[in-house]
């Protein structure tokens, strides 16, 4: 195999030396950037990663606590009264007792527990009745108007 001329070998050595110099300079800049990154303004990269890990753990704990609190609030609101339906009616048809002055109203939660109040208006008096409602059932017999109100309210909440 014939030997390469000296000029070509010299050119190859200069090219390789130049590439080596470029790689050395690039390595120095990369090393400086890495040192700056790991040094940071508030500590090392390891410290920053550990802090972020702790922050993520804290956020996960907060999320878990917030979900528990939300479920507790949801359970409490299911037991609270959200609306008060009212049914006006004329209690004594045929008698001259005025218009729809009698009423039935319902104070009940989503679980169907509460009280039904009725007021029957006649010419000379007003009678008020209260009936306990448990699981959408009354403790005493309901009038037609009271039953309609309870059924309508129950159906509207089960949509």
Order of alpha helices (4+ residues) and beta strands (2+ residues): alpha-alpha-beta-beta-beta-beta-beta-alpha
